[in-house]
Amino acid sequence: MNQSMTENQGNNLVALVKARWHADIVDQCHVAFDEELARLTDGRMRTQAFEVPGAFEIPLLARDLARSGTFQAIVGAAFVINGGIYRHEFVAETVVAALMQVQMETDLPVFSAVLTPHNFHESEEHRRFFHEHFRVKGHEAAEACVSMLAARQALRQAA
C-alpha cells in the first residue's frame, strides 16, 4: 500500500477539478456532486473545488493534488465540445486517458465527468439539456466515488 493511500484515510476531502469552458454547464456537475456526496455520507465528506482554464489542464492539477496526500479522491469535470474542428474528441480522449494514468501512478481514485457530446449547438434547448445532464453526471460521480472509497476501505480492513 503506498504512502498517499494511508496518509489520507482520515481526511474527508474530495478534490473536484473543473474546466471553465462552458462554466455554467460544468458547474452543474459540481453542485450535484456536492449534494449527492453530502447525502451519501451524511455530510462526513466534502469537496474542495479547483478551477482550470480547460479540460486539457485537468490531469496535471489532478496529479499534483493526488501527490499532495490531502484528498481521498479526485474528480475531473469538463464539457468538451466541437468548436468547428474535430479536435474535441482527441482532447476528451486524451484527458480521460491521462486521468486514468494519474489514478494508476498515484494509487488514488480519480473519476471523470469529462464529457464530449457528438453535437452541441448554442441553443436554449441544448444548453438546458446539458445543464441537466451534468447534474446527472455529478450525482453519478459522487455515487462512484463513495462506492470506490468504501470498496478500498473494505479491502484495507480485510488485509
N, C-alpha and C positions, 0 to 999 in steps of 0.2 A: 504494500500500500504506500503510495507516495506521500510526501510530507504535506502538500497542499490539501489532500483529501482529509487528513486527520486534523490539520490546523483549523479548518473552518467548520468542524462538526457542531460547535456550539454557536456559530453565527447563524442568524436567521435572515440573511440578506440575499436577494437575487438581483443581479445586475441586468438591466434592460438597456441595450444599446439600440438607439433608433435613428434612422436616417431622416434628414429634414426635407428631402424632396417629397412633395405632397404631404407635408407635415400634418395637415388637418385630417387626412385619412389614416396615416400611420399612428397618430396619437390615439385613435380609437382602439387600437390594439393595446396600447399602454393602459388606458382607462379600464378596459375589460380584463386585462391581465391582473391589474391591482385588485379589482373587485373579486375576481374568482380566487386569487391567491389568498386574500383575506378570508373569504368564505370557507375555502377548503382547509385552512389551517387555524381557524378561529382567531385570526389576527396575529398568530405567532410569527408569521413570516412577512417580510415587507420587501418592497422593491426600491432600488436606487437606480434612477434613470440617468443615462448619458446620451448626449446628442452628438452626431457626426454629420458631416455635410451630405454624404450619400451612402448608398449600400456598400460600395467598394471599400469604404473606410471601416466598416463594422468589424471584420476579422482581426485587424491589427489591435484595435482597442479591446476587443474580446480577449485576445491573447494576453494583453497587459493586465486586464482585470483578473483573468484566471490565475496568472502568476502572482498576483498580489496576496492571495490567501485570504481575502476578505469575504468572498462570496461562495455560496453553496452551488450556484448555477448561474448561467448567463443565457440571456435570450437576445437574439438579434431580430430587429423588425425594420422592414423597408418595403416600399412599393416601387418596383422596377418596371417602368412602362416603355412601350415602343415609342420613342421620340422621333420616328421618321426613318431611322436606320435600324438595322437588325442586331444591334449590339446588346439590346436589353436581355435577350436570352443568355448570351455569353456572360453578361455581368451577373445575373441571378445565379447561374450555374457555378460560376467562379466563387461567388460569395458563399454559397451553401457548401461547396467543397472545402473552402478554407475554414468555415466554421467547424466542419467535421474534423479537419486536421487539428484545429485548436483543441477540440474535445479529446482527441486521441493523444496529443502531445502533453496535455496538462492534467489528464485524468479528472477533469471537471465537466459535468454535464453542460452541454451547450445546445440550445434549441433554436430553431429557425422559424421565424414568421416573416421571411423574406419571400414576397410573392410577386409574380410577374404574370399578369393576365395576357391572354392571347391578343386581345384588342381592348384598348381603353380610349374613350373619347371624352373630351372635356364637356360633357353634357350633365345636366342636373340628374338625369336618370342613372348614369354610370357612377357619378360621384356618390349618390345616395346608396347605390348597391354596394360599392366598395367601402363606404363608411361602415355599413352593417357587416360586410364580410370580414373586415378587420376586427370588429368586435367579436365575432365568432372565433377568429383565429387567436385572439387574446385569451379567450376562455379556454380554448383547446391547448394553447401553450402552457397555461397555468396548470391544467389538469395533467399534462405530460410531465411537467416539472415536478409537481408534488408526487406523482406516481413513481418517477425515476428515483427521486431522493429517498422515498420510502423503500424501494427495492434495494438500493445500495446500502441503506441503513440496516435492513434485514440481513443482507449478506455479511456486513461487518459484524453484526451480533452473532451470526451463526459461526463465524470463523474462530 
